Protein backbone atom coordinates (compact mmCIF):
# COMPACT_ATOMS: atom_id res chain seq x y z
CA UNK A 1 0.00 0.00 0.00
CA UNK A 2 1.32 3.48 -0.79
CA UNK A 3 2.06 6.34 1.48
CA UNK A 4 -0.28 9.30 0.98
CA UNK A 5 0.67 12.97 1.05
CA UNK A 6 -2.23 15.44 1.10
CA UNK A 7 -1.97 19.20 0.60
CA UNK A 8 -5.13 21.03 1.65
CA UNK A 9 -5.16 24.63 0.51
CA UNK A 10 -7.28 27.73 0.95
CA UNK A 11 -6.60 30.61 -1.44
CA UNK A 12 -7.26 33.26 -0.41
CA UNK A 13 -8.00 32.76 3.27
CA UNK A 14 -9.19 35.04 6.04
CA UNK A 15 -7.80 34.74 9.53
CA UNK A 16 -10.00 34.76 12.59
CA UNK A 17 -9.39 34.43 16.35
CA UNK A 18 -9.65 30.66 16.10
CA UNK A 19 -6.76 30.77 13.66
CA UNK A 20 -6.50 27.03 13.28
CA UNK A 21 -10.15 26.68 12.33
CA UNK A 22 -11.34 26.61 8.74
CA UNK A 23 -12.69 28.69 7.08
CA UNK A 24 -12.02 32.24 8.23
CA UNK A 25 -14.91 34.59 7.56
CA UNK A 26 -14.44 37.59 9.84
CA UNK A 27 -12.48 39.68 7.32
CA UNK A 28 -11.84 39.96 3.61
CA UNK A 29 -9.67 37.01 2.57
CA UNK A 30 -6.13 38.18 1.83
CA UNK A 31 -3.81 35.50 3.16
CA UNK A 32 -2.97 32.04 1.88
CA UNK A 33 -2.48 28.75 3.67
CA UNK A 34 -1.73 25.14 3.05
CA UNK A 35 -2.00 22.18 5.39
CA UNK A 36 0.28 19.20 4.72
CA UNK A 37 -0.91 15.87 6.12
CA UNK A 38 0.00 12.26 5.49
CA UNK A 39 -1.05 8.64 5.96
CA UNK A 40 1.12 5.54 5.87
CA UNK A 41 -1.45 2.98 4.74
CA UNK A 42 0.79 -0.02 5.40
CA UNK A 43 1.36 0.84 9.05
CA UNK A 44 -1.90 2.82 9.36
CA UNK A 45 -0.02 5.72 10.88
CA UNK A 46 -1.49 9.17 10.40
CA UNK A 47 0.61 12.32 10.27
CA UNK A 48 2.91 14.02 7.82
CA UNK A 49 5.99 13.05 9.81
CA UNK A 50 4.82 9.42 9.82
CA UNK A 51 5.78 9.32 6.14
CA UNK A 52 9.27 8.75 4.78
CA UNK A 53 11.04 12.15 4.84
CA UNK A 54 11.64 12.05 1.09
CA UNK A 55 7.85 11.98 0.59
CA UNK A 56 7.48 15.62 1.63
CA UNK A 57 10.75 17.21 2.73
CA UNK A 58 12.20 18.11 -0.73
CA UNK A 59 9.01 19.86 -1.79
CA UNK A 60 8.76 21.76 1.48
CA UNK A 61 12.38 22.85 1.29
CA UNK A 62 11.80 24.09 -2.26
CA UNK A 63 9.10 26.38 -0.92
CA UNK A 64 10.96 27.47 2.21
CA UNK A 65 14.17 28.35 0.38
CA UNK A 66 12.44 31.47 -0.95
CA UNK A 67 13.17 33.01 2.45
CA UNK A 68 16.89 33.03 3.30
CA UNK A 69 16.54 33.72 7.05
CA UNK A 70 14.73 31.48 9.51
CA UNK A 71 13.77 31.43 13.17
CA UNK A 72 12.47 28.57 15.31
CA UNK A 73 9.98 29.03 18.15
CA UNK A 74 10.23 26.30 20.79
CA UNK A 75 7.36 25.03 22.96
CA UNK A 76 8.57 27.23 25.85
CA UNK A 77 8.50 30.33 23.63
CA UNK A 78 12.22 30.80 23.13
CA UNK A 79 13.20 32.03 19.68
CA UNK A 80 16.48 31.36 17.91
CA UNK A 81 17.76 31.67 14.38
CA UNK A 82 18.37 28.68 12.13
CA UNK A 83 20.65 28.06 9.21
CA UNK A 84 18.62 26.96 6.22
CA UNK A 85 20.43 23.60 6.27
CA UNK A 86 18.98 22.94 9.72
CA UNK A 87 15.41 23.08 8.41
CA UNK A 88 15.78 19.66 6.84
CA UNK A 89 16.08 18.10 10.30
CA UNK A 90 13.44 20.27 11.96
CA UNK A 91 10.77 19.57 9.33
CA UNK A 92 10.92 15.84 9.99
CA UNK A 93 11.55 15.99 13.76
CA UNK A 94 9.70 19.06 15.01
CA UNK A 95 9.44 18.14 18.69
CA UNK A 96 11.18 21.39 19.63
CA UNK A 97 9.64 23.57 16.93
CA UNK A 98 6.14 24.89 17.51
CA UNK A 99 6.67 27.36 14.67
CA UNK A 100 9.14 28.29 11.96
CA UNK A 101 9.27 31.83 10.61
CA UNK A 102 11.07 32.71 7.38
CA UNK A 103 11.89 36.19 6.15
CA UNK A 104 13.92 38.04 3.54
CA UNK A 105 14.86 40.64 6.18
CA UNK A 106 17.59 40.58 8.81
CA UNK A 107 15.08 40.95 11.65
CA UNK A 108 11.46 40.07 12.29
CA UNK A 109 8.84 42.83 12.66
CA UNK A 110 7.50 41.33 15.89
CA UNK A 111 8.62 38.78 18.47
CA UNK A 112 7.05 35.44 17.38
CA UNK A 113 7.30 33.85 20.86
CA UNK A 114 3.54 34.15 21.42
CA UNK A 115 2.94 31.70 18.58
CA UNK A 116 3.92 29.09 21.18
CA UNK A 117 2.79 30.63 24.46
CA UNK A 118 -0.38 32.66 23.84
CA UNK A 119 -3.95 31.69 23.11
CA UNK A 120 -5.50 32.01 19.66
CA UNK A 121 -6.80 35.54 20.25
CA UNK A 122 -3.37 36.84 21.24
CA UNK A 123 -1.51 34.94 18.52
CA UNK A 124 -3.59 36.30 15.68
CA UNK A 125 -2.18 39.88 15.60
CA UNK A 126 1.36 38.47 15.70
CA UNK A 127 0.63 36.11 12.83
CA UNK A 128 -0.91 38.94 10.79
CA UNK A 129 2.06 41.25 11.37
CA UNK A 130 4.47 38.54 10.28
CA UNK A 131 2.50 37.79 7.13
CA UNK A 132 2.04 41.47 6.28
CA UNK A 133 5.83 41.87 6.50
CA UNK A 134 6.29 39.14 3.89
CA UNK A 135 7.16 36.31 6.26
CA UNK A 136 6.20 32.69 5.75
CA UNK A 137 5.01 31.00 8.94
CA UNK A 138 4.93 27.23 9.39
CA UNK A 139 3.03 25.98 12.43
CA UNK A 140 3.40 22.48 13.80
CA UNK A 141 0.07 20.69 14.18
CA UNK A 142 -0.41 17.51 16.23
CA UNK A 143 -1.47 14.41 14.30
CA UNK A 144 -2.37 10.90 15.44
CA UNK A 145 1.20 9.69 14.94
CA UNK A 146 3.55 12.65 14.79
CA UNK A 147 2.87 16.06 13.31
CA UNK A 148 1.50 17.91 10.27
CA UNK A 149 2.69 21.30 8.99
CA UNK A 150 0.36 24.27 8.52
CA UNK A 151 1.75 27.02 6.29
CA UNK A 152 0.68 30.68 6.11
CA UNK A 153 1.83 33.41 3.72
CA UNK A 154 0.68 36.61 2.08
CA UNK A 155 1.13 35.10 -1.39
CA UNK A 156 -0.24 31.93 -3.02
CA UNK A 157 1.30 28.64 -1.92
CA UNK A 158 -0.61 26.03 -3.91
CA UNK A 159 1.07 26.51 -7.28
CA UNK A 160 4.54 26.55 -5.73
CA UNK A 161 3.89 23.36 -3.79
CA UNK A 162 2.39 21.65 -6.83
CA UNK A 163 5.45 22.48 -8.94
CA UNK A 164 7.78 21.34 -6.17
CA UNK A 165 5.97 18.03 -5.79
CA UNK A 166 6.00 17.46 -9.54
CA UNK A 167 9.75 18.08 -9.52
CA UNK A 168 10.30 15.51 -6.76
CA UNK A 169 8.36 12.30 -7.53
CA UNK A 170 8.80 9.55 -4.96
CA UNK A 171 8.12 5.86 -5.73
CA UNK A 172 5.46 4.41 -3.46
CA UNK A 173 4.04 7.82 -2.54
CA UNK A 174 0.84 9.28 -3.96
CA UNK A 175 0.29 13.03 -3.62
CA UNK A 176 -2.99 14.91 -3.71
CA UNK A 177 -4.07 18.55 -3.78
CA UNK A 178 -7.45 19.24 -2.16
CA UNK A 179 -9.30 22.53 -1.59
CA UNK A 180 -10.07 22.59 2.10
CA UNK A 181 -13.56 23.93 1.57
CA UNK A 182 -14.37 20.61 -0.08
CA UNK A 183 -12.87 18.51 2.72
CA UNK A 184 -14.36 19.95 5.87
CA UNK A 185 -15.75 16.67 7.18
CA UNK A 186 -13.63 13.94 8.75
CA UNK A 187 -14.73 11.48 6.04
CA UNK A 188 -13.53 13.78 3.27
CA UNK A 189 -10.34 14.74 5.08
CA UNK A 190 -9.37 11.06 5.32
CA UNK A 191 -10.59 10.15 1.84
CA UNK A 192 -7.55 7.94 1.23
CA UNK A 193 -8.83 5.42 3.77
CA UNK A 194 -12.01 4.56 1.89
CA UNK A 195 -11.99 5.79 -1.72
CA UNK A 196 -8.39 5.37 -2.86
CA UNK A 197 -9.00 2.16 -4.80
CA UNK A 198 -12.49 2.98 -5.96
CA UNK A 199 -13.48 3.59 -9.58
CA UNK A 200 -13.16 7.35 -9.19
CA UNK A 201 -12.96 10.14 -6.66
CA UNK A 202 -14.50 13.65 -6.69
CA UNK A 203 -13.13 15.94 -9.37
CA UNK A 204 -11.96 18.46 -6.76
CA UNK A 205 -9.25 16.00 -5.64
CA UNK A 206 -6.22 16.40 -7.87
CA UNK A 207 -3.54 13.71 -7.90
CA UNK A 208 -0.09 14.94 -8.80
TORPALUM-66104 format. One record per residue: x, y, z of N, C-alpha, C in turn. Coordinates in steps of 0.05 Angstrom, whole numbers, plus 5000, padded with zeros to 4 digits. Last residue first. Layout:
n_x; n_y; n_z; ca_x; ca_y; ca_z; c_x; c_y; c_z
X; Y; Z; X; Y; Z; X; Y; Z
...
END
This chain:
n_x; n_y; n_z; ca_x; ca_y; ca_z; c_x; c_y; c_z
4975; 5288; 4838; 4998; 5299; 4824; 5015; 5276; 4813
4905; 5290; 4836; 4929; 5274; 4842; 4952; 5285; 4825
4856; 5329; 4865; 4876; 5328; 4843; 4900; 5311; 4851
4790; 5332; 4878; 4815; 5320; 4887; 4834; 5316; 4863
4746; 5348; 4851; 4761; 5369; 4865; 4787; 5358; 4877
4720; 5304; 4831; 4737; 5319; 4813; 4753; 5341; 4826
4721; 5247; 4875; 4710; 5273; 4866; 4730; 5289; 4850
4745; 5186; 4844; 4741; 5203; 4867; 4731; 5230; 4857
4731; 5119; 4821; 4737; 5147; 4816; 4734; 5162; 4843
4730; 5066; 4837; 4730; 5072; 4808; 4737; 5101; 4802
4776; 5060; 4894; 4750; 5060; 4881; 4752; 5067; 4851
4820; 5064; 4924; 4820; 5043; 4904; 4793; 5041; 4890
4808; 5107; 4959; 4832; 5107; 4943; 4831; 5088; 4920
4767; 5113; 4994; 4760; 5116; 4966; 4785; 5113; 4948
4784; 5106; 5047; 4760; 5091; 5038; 4754; 5094; 5008
4829; 5133; 5061; 4823; 5108; 5075; 4799; 5093; 5065
4831; 5180; 5034; 4849; 5159; 5025; 4843; 5132; 5038
4799; 5217; 5060; 4788; 5203; 5037; 4805; 5179; 5028
4798; 5247; 5107; 4813; 5221; 5106; 4803; 5204; 5083
4765; 5289; 5095; 4793; 5295; 5102; 4810; 5269; 5099
4716; 5265; 5089; 4729; 5276; 5065; 4759; 5282; 5071
4706; 5250; 5142; 4705; 5230; 5121; 4720; 5240; 5096
4706; 5299; 5169; 4727; 5279; 5175; 4729; 5258; 5153
4694; 5355; 5126; 4685; 5333; 5144; 4708; 5314; 5148
4717; 5389; 5090; 4713; 5399; 5117; 4702; 5378; 5136
4734; 5393; 5037; 4743; 5370; 5054; 4739; 5377; 5084
4725; 5437; 5007; 4713; 5412; 4998; 4718; 5389; 5017
4758; 5474; 5030; 4729; 5479; 5031; 4713; 5454; 5023
4809; 5459; 5016; 4799; 5452; 5042; 4768; 5455; 5044
4823; 5426; 4956; 4814; 5451; 4968; 4800; 5445; 4995
4880; 5384; 4950; 4851; 5385; 4957; 4843; 5412; 4968
4926; 5344; 4918; 4919; 5371; 4924; 4888; 5372; 4928
4966; 5287; 4933; 4940; 5298; 4926; 4938; 5327; 4935
5009; 5233; 4917; 5006; 5261; 4928; 4980; 5273; 4916
5037; 5172; 4937; 5017; 5186; 4921; 5011; 5212; 4934
5095; 5134; 4936; 5081; 5156; 4949; 5062; 5169; 4929
5124; 5098; 4908; 5109; 5088; 4931; 5094; 5110; 4946
5176; 5143; 4889; 5162; 5117; 4885; 5148; 5109; 4911
5165; 5211; 4882; 5176; 5191; 4901; 5161; 5165; 4896
5184; 5270; 4847; 5167; 5246; 4849; 5181; 5226; 4867
5194; 5330; 4847; 5206; 5310; 4865; 5188; 5286; 4868
5166; 5363; 4814; 5195; 5362; 4810; 5209; 5340; 4827
5116; 5360; 4836; 5120; 5349; 4809; 5150; 5346; 4803
5126; 5389; 4883; 5119; 5361; 4884; 5123; 5347; 4857
5134; 5440; 4861; 5156; 5427; 4877; 5151; 5397; 4879
5085; 5451; 4838; 5109; 5450; 4821; 5131; 5435; 4836
5053; 5452; 4885; 5048; 5433; 4863; 5072; 5429; 4846
5076; 5494; 4914; 5078; 5467; 4924; 5073; 5446; 4902
5063; 5536; 4879; 5091; 5531; 4885; 5094; 5503; 4896
5007; 5535; 4880; 5021; 5530; 4854; 5051; 5523; 4859
4996; 5545; 4935; 4988; 5521; 4922; 5005; 5515; 4897
5008; 5595; 4955; 5026; 5573; 4962; 5021; 5548; 4944
5005; 5666; 4944; 4995; 5639; 4940; 5017; 5618; 4944
5024; 5707; 5001; 5023; 5702; 4972; 5015; 5673; 4968
5029; 5711; 5054; 5014; 5732; 5042; 5013; 5730; 5011
5021; 5648; 5089; 5037; 5668; 5074; 5018; 5689; 5064
5028; 5588; 5127; 5014; 5614; 5122; 5032; 5633; 5108
5020; 5518; 5137; 5035; 5540; 5126; 5017; 5565; 5121
5028; 5466; 5179; 5007; 5485; 5170; 5022; 5511; 5162
5044; 5398; 5182; 5054; 5426; 5180; 5032; 5443; 5167
5034; 5347; 5232; 5030; 5358; 5205; 5042; 5386; 5206
5066; 5294; 5270; 5057; 5321; 5266; 5051; 5326; 5237
5051; 5233; 5304; 5071; 5253; 5296; 5058; 5280; 5292
4998; 5206; 5296; 5024; 5194; 5299; 5045; 5213; 5288
4956; 5243; 5293; 4953; 5218; 5309; 4980; 5205; 5315
4985; 5308; 5301; 4971; 5288; 5286; 4969; 5263; 5303
4991; 5378; 5316; 4992; 5350; 5325; 4975; 5332; 5307
5028; 5422; 5275; 5001; 5414; 5284; 5003; 5385; 5293
5070; 5478; 5271; 5068; 5450; 5276; 5040; 5443; 5286
5069; 5528; 5222; 5061; 5520; 5249; 5059; 5489; 5250
5106; 5573; 5187; 5099; 5545; 5188; 5093; 5537; 5217
5102; 5632; 5152; 5100; 5620; 5179; 5091; 5591; 5176
5138; 5679; 5117; 5124; 5654; 5115; 5125; 5641; 5142
5133; 5751; 5114; 5143; 5726; 5125; 5126; 5702; 5117
5115; 5800; 5098; 5126; 5783; 5078; 5137; 5757; 5088
5089; 5830; 5135; 5117; 5837; 5130; 5130; 5819; 5110
5041; 5804; 5139; 5041; 5829; 5126; 5069; 5839; 5119
5058; 5760; 5171; 5050; 5756; 5143; 5050; 5782; 5127
5069; 5786; 5219; 5089; 5771; 5206; 5083; 5767; 5176
5019; 5807; 5231; 5041; 5825; 5227; 5064; 5811; 5213
4988; 5759; 5237; 4982; 5779; 5216; 5006; 5797; 5210
5012; 5736; 5282; 5013; 5722; 5257; 5007; 5742; 5234
4999; 5775; 5320; 5027; 5769; 5314; 5029; 5756; 5287
4943; 5773; 5321; 4956; 5798; 5312; 4986; 5793; 5305
4937; 5717; 5340; 4928; 5726; 5314; 4941; 5752; 5305
4951; 5706; 5392; 4970; 5699; 5370; 4962; 5712; 5344
4908; 5721; 5422; 4933; 5737; 5425; 4952; 5730; 5402
4870; 5682; 5408; 4864; 5711; 5405; 4889; 5728; 5405
4895; 5633; 5421; 4890; 5640; 5393; 4885; 5670; 5389
4945; 5647; 5473; 4921; 5634; 5462; 4916; 5644; 5434
5018; 5639; 5473; 4992; 5653; 5477; 4969; 5637; 5466
5064; 5609; 5461; 5056; 5613; 5489; 5028; 5625; 5493
5077; 5606; 5407; 5078; 5582; 5424; 5065; 5585; 5450
5070; 5656; 5388; 5059; 5634; 5372; 5059; 5608; 5387
5099; 5688; 5421; 5071; 5683; 5428; 5058; 5662; 5411
5148; 5696; 5395; 5146; 5677; 5417; 5117; 5670; 5424
5160; 5730; 5353; 5141; 5709; 5348; 5137; 5689; 5371
5163; 5800; 5356; 5172; 5776; 5369; 5152; 5753; 5365
5162; 5831; 5292; 5150; 5827; 5318; 5161; 5801; 5330
5191; 5832; 5245; 5177; 5857; 5253; 5164; 5855; 5281
5258; 5805; 5248; 5229; 5801; 5246; 5215; 5826; 5256
5315; 5821; 5207; 5302; 5819; 5233; 5272; 5816; 5228
5333; 5820; 5155; 5352; 5812; 5176; 5338; 5807; 5203
5285; 5791; 5109; 5297; 5813; 5124; 5316; 5802; 5145
5257; 5751; 5088; 5278; 5761; 5071; 5294; 5783; 5085
5239; 5696; 5132; 5238; 5724; 5123; 5260; 5730; 5104
5201; 5647; 5168; 5221; 5654; 5148; 5217; 5682; 5138
5192; 5611; 5225; 5185; 5637; 5212; 5208; 5643; 5193
5160; 5556; 5254; 5183; 5566; 5239; 5174; 5591; 5225
5136; 5531; 5317; 5133; 5547; 5293; 5160; 5553; 5281
5151; 5492; 5352; 5123; 5498; 5350; 5117; 5514; 5325
5199; 5449; 5356; 5193; 5471; 5339; 5163; 5474; 5336
5216; 5403; 5380; 5224; 5428; 5393; 5218; 5452; 5375
5197; 5363; 5346; 5189; 5363; 5374; 5195; 5389; 5388
5200; 5355; 5289; 5194; 5381; 5300; 5186; 5381; 5330
5230; 5325; 5246; 5231; 5320; 5275; 5225; 5346; 5291
5225; 5345; 5196; 5218; 5317; 5200; 5218; 5309; 5229
5241; 5398; 5200; 5215; 5391; 5187; 5207; 5363; 5192
5292; 5396; 5223; 5269; 5405; 5239; 5242; 5398; 5226
5325; 5378; 5182; 5322; 5362; 5206; 5296; 5370; 5220
5320; 5421; 5146; 5316; 5393; 5137; 5310; 5375; 5160
5337; 5466; 5172; 5308; 5462; 5168; 5302; 5433; 5160
5391; 5472; 5171; 5380; 5459; 5194; 5350; 5453; 5191
5402; 5501; 5126; 5409; 5472; 5125; 5396; 5457; 5149
5391; 5553; 5142; 5372; 5539; 5124; 5377; 5509; 5124
5402; 5562; 5211; 5413; 5561; 5184; 5393; 5546; 5167
5359; 5599; 5254; 5367; 5574; 5243; 5382; 5579; 5217
5352; 5634; 5317; 5355; 5633; 5288; 5365; 5606; 5279
5302; 5626; 5367; 5330; 5627; 5358; 5331; 5623; 5328
5261; 5636; 5422; 5264; 5641; 5394; 5294; 5641; 5387
5218; 5605; 5470; 5244; 5616; 5463; 5247; 5617; 5432
5171; 5579; 5482; 5170; 5607; 5473; 5197; 5619; 5467
5170; 5526; 5494; 5171; 5545; 5517; 5170; 5574; 5509
5172; 5502; 5443; 5147; 5501; 5459; 5147; 5520; 5483
5206; 5551; 5401; 5205; 5526; 5416; 5179; 5525; 5432
5213; 5575; 5337; 5200; 5581; 5363; 5195; 5554; 5377
5265; 5593; 5294; 5249; 5571; 5306; 5238; 5581; 5333
5276; 5629; 5234; 5275; 5629; 5263; 5257; 5605; 5272
5315; 5646; 5176; 5295; 5630; 5190; 5299; 5631; 5220
5326; 5673; 5112; 5331; 5674; 5141; 5307; 5662; 5156
5311; 5669; 5058; 5338; 5661; 5066; 5343; 5660; 5096
5256; 5642; 5027; 5263; 5660; 5049; 5291; 5651; 5059
5254; 5602; 4991; 5249; 5629; 4981; 5254; 5651; 5002
5258; 5554; 5016; 5283; 5567; 5008; 5279; 5595; 4996
5207; 5534; 5023; 5219; 5549; 5044; 5244; 5564; 5036
5198; 5504; 4975; 5182; 5528; 4982; 5196; 5546; 5002
5237; 5465; 4979; 5236; 5482; 4955; 5219; 5507; 4959
5223; 5441; 5027; 5248; 5457; 5026; 5248; 5475; 5001
5177; 5414; 5010; 5175; 5435; 5030; 5200; 5453; 5029
5199; 5377; 4974; 5180; 5397; 4964; 5177; 5420; 4984
5233; 5346; 5008; 5244; 5362; 4985; 5225; 5384; 4975
5194; 5325; 5047; 5215; 5344; 5055; 5226; 5359; 5031
5159; 5285; 5030; 5150; 5312; 5033; 5172; 5333; 5037
5184; 5236; 5023; 5157; 5240; 5012; 5148; 5269; 5012
5231; 5233; 5050; 5233; 5241; 5022; 5205; 5245; 5009
5214; 5215; 5101; 5221; 5243; 5097; 5222; 5251; 5067
5157; 5173; 5101; 5185; 5175; 5096; 5192; 5204; 5090
5107; 5195; 5149; 5116; 5186; 5123; 5146; 5186; 5121
5097; 5218; 5197; 5096; 5188; 5196; 5105; 5177; 5169
5094; 5271; 5189; 5120; 5261; 5196; 5120; 5231; 5200
5039; 5275; 5177; 5058; 5280; 5156; 5085; 5268; 5163
4996; 5223; 5199; 5012; 5246; 5205; 5033; 5250; 5184
4981; 5159; 5219; 4970; 5183; 5208; 4987; 5207; 5218
4990; 5092; 5201; 5000; 5114; 5218; 4992; 5140; 5204
4985; 5041; 5178; 4962; 5056; 5187; 4971; 5077; 5209
5026; 5017; 5152; 5027; 5017; 5181; 5003; 5029; 5194
5006; 5026; 5099; 5016; 5000; 5108; 5015; 4997; 5138
4992; 5079; 5096; 4971; 5060; 5095; 4980; 5032; 5103
5008; 5135; 5126; 5022; 5111; 5117; 5002; 5088; 5119
4988; 5199; 5108; 4979; 5173; 5119; 4997; 5151; 5108
4992; 5270; 5122; 5000; 5245; 5110; 4988; 5221; 5123
4988; 5340; 5105; 4982; 5317; 5122; 4990; 5292; 5108
4994; 5409; 5105; 5006; 5384; 5094; 5001; 5361; 5115
4957; 5463; 5086; 4960; 5444; 5108; 4970; 5417; 5096
4965; 5531; 5070; 4965; 5503; 5061; 4971; 5485; 5085
4940; 5596; 5056; 4950; 5575; 5073; 4948; 5548; 5061
4941; 5667; 5051; 4941; 5641; 5038; 4952; 5620; 5057
4901; 5726; 5057; 4924; 5710; 5063; 4920; 5683; 5049
4854; 5752; 5049; 4877; 5764; 5037; 4903; 5749; 5044
4784; 5759; 5055; 4807; 5740; 5051; 4830; 5754; 5038
4759; 5805; 5100; 4763; 5799; 5072; 4787; 5781; 5069
4738; 5772; 5161; 4750; 5794; 5146; 4753; 5786; 5117
4715; 5727; 5182; 4711; 5752; 5197; 4724; 5776; 5183
4723; 5676; 5164; 4702; 5692; 5151; 4698; 5719; 5164
4761; 5619; 5152; 4760; 5645; 5165; 4739; 5662; 5150
4732; 5552; 5155; 4746; 5574; 5142; 4745; 5599; 5158
4779; 5526; 5203; 4773; 5532; 5175; 4743; 5535; 5172
4822; 5544; 5256; 4797; 5534; 5247; 4793; 5543; 5218
4866; 5567; 5276; 4870; 5541; 5266; 4844; 5528; 5255
4849; 5615; 5298; 4865; 5615; 5273; 4869; 5588; 5261
4801; 5642; 5321; 4807; 5613; 5322; 4823; 5607; 5297
4800; 5695; 5301; 4812; 5689; 5327; 4819; 5659; 5330
4819; 5688; 5231; 4800; 5695; 5252; 4812; 5688; 5279
4836; 5705; 5164; 4844; 5695; 5191; 4824; 5705; 5211
4818; 5681; 5100; 4816; 5701; 5121; 4826; 5688; 5147
4852; 5663; 5040; 4840; 5655; 5065; 4838; 5679; 5084
4842; 5654; 4968; 4855; 5665; 4992; 4840; 5656; 5017
4857; 5589; 4985; 4868; 5612; 4971; 4846; 5629; 4958
4876; 5535; 5019; 4854; 5555; 5019; 4867; 5580; 5008
4890; 5465; 5014; 4897; 5493; 5010; 4872; 5510; 5011
4923; 5406; 5033; 4897; 5421; 5033; 4904; 5450; 5031
4957; 5355; 5009; 4961; 5384; 5012; 4933; 5397; 5010
4978; 5292; 5029; 4955; 5309; 5022; 4962; 5338; 5028
5008; 5232; 5013; 5013; 5259; 5021; 4990; 5276; 5011
5011; 5165; 5031; 4994; 5186; 5020; 5003; 5213; 5031
5044; 5105; 5011; 5041; 5127; 5030; 5027; 5150; 5016
5009; 5046; 4986; 5026; 5070; 4984; 5025; 5087; 5009
5017; 4976; 5000; 5000; 5000; 5000; 5018; 5025; 5000
END
